[in-house]
Amino acid sequence: MADWRAKLKNAMQDTDKSRQEKEAMEMSRFIAEVVLPAFSEITVEMKSHGRTATIRHTETTAAINVQFNGEDELVYRIQGRTFPTRTLPFADIRFRERKGLRLIRVESMFRDGASPYSLEDITKDEIIENFVDNYTRRVET
């Protein structure tokens, strides 16, 4: 009966691995089906206002870098934060303080309050709205 601890440990490791794989697959789907289409629409609109917008992404994160006159205005990156019951997307935003003296980094959630939500609940429009809200608050135009 001494092997029960090893058997339990192996079972837990398999469960943890399966959970991690599932979370990575969910985040990958979210990036491909929700975030990248939103970023594509943002890129087109930013270019119509004289900005250069570049999209970079991996399986589990995506970023859009907005430049004006060769200077970075804002880097807006979406990634996931894993909790015991779900993965929540959030935006990691980097921009320069007035006159480019200091680099600032803030995080932005997509919904306020204590109501539970997950990756499946966030829409392309919410991504765009969050980007616009952060861009207009943080960049001097």
N, C-alpha and C positions, 0 to 999 in steps of 0.2 A: 504493500500500500504506500510505500515511500515515493513512488513515481507519480502520485496524483498531483503534486505541485508542478512537476515538469509538464504533465499533460494539460493542466489548467493554464500554465504559462503559454504553451504552444497555441492553445485555443484562443487566448486573448491576443496574441500577436497576429494571428490570421484575421481576427475581427478588426483589429486596428488597421492592418494593411488594406483590407477590403474597404473600410471606411475612407481611408486616405485616397485610394484609387477612385472611389465614387465621387468624393468631393472635387478631385482634380478634373474628372470628366464633366461634372456639373459646371465648374468654373470655365472650362474650355468651351462648352456649349454656350454659356452666357456671353463670353467674349465674342465668339463667332457670330451668334445670332442676334445679339442685342447691342453690344458695345460698338463693334466695328461698323455696323450700319449707321448708328448714331454719329460716330466720328466721321464717317464719309459725308453725311449731310452737313455737319459742322464745318468740315474742311471746305466744301463748296461755298458756303456762306461767308466764311472768313476771307477766302480769296476774293470774293466780290467786294470786300471792304479793304482791299489792298494788303491783306495779311498773307503770310506764308504759313501753312499749317501742314505739319508732317505727322503721320501716324506710324507708330512702332508697336509691335505686339509680340507676345509669346503665347503659349497655350493658356496661361493663367493670369495674364496681365496685359493691359493695353494703355498706351499713352498717346496724347496729341500735344505736339509742341507748336505753339503759336509765336511767330516772329513778325516784327514790324521794322522795316528799314534795317534788316540784318541783326536786330537785337531781339533776344528772347523776351517775350512778354509774359508768357505763362506756360507751364508744363502741367498738364492735367492727366493724371494716371489713375486708372481703375484697377483695383485688386480686391482680393477677398480676405476677410478675417474669419477664421474658423472658431465656432463655439461648439459646445457639446451636442447641441441639437440641430445646428444649421450653419451655413456659411453666409455671411453678410458682405455684400459689396460696399466699398467705400471709395471715395476719391481722395487721392493724395495730390495736393496742389502746391506748386512751387512758383514763386514770382519774386521779383525784386521790389524792395521798398522804394519809395520815391527816389528818383535820380540814380537808381541802380546801386545804392550803397550797400545794401544788406539783402541777402537771400532769405526769404521767408518760406516756411513750409507749414501748411495747415491740412487738416483732414476734414472731410465733409461726408456725412451720411446722407442717404437718399430720402429717408423719411424721419420725421421727428416723433418723439413720444415713445411710449413703452409698448406699443402694439407690435407683436411679432411679425416679421416678414422675412423672406429669404430671396435667394437669387431669382427664383421663378416668378416672384411678384414684381420685380423691377422692369419697367418698360423702356423702350427706346426713347420715348418722349420725356420720361423722367431723367434719363441720362442727359439729354439735350438741355432740359430746363435747369438741371443742376450745374452743367457747364456754363450756361449763359449767366446764371445767378453769380457764380464764382468769378467769371471773367469780368462782368460789369462792376462788381464790388472791389476787385483787386487791381485792375489795370486802369491807368489813367489814359483816357482816349482823347 
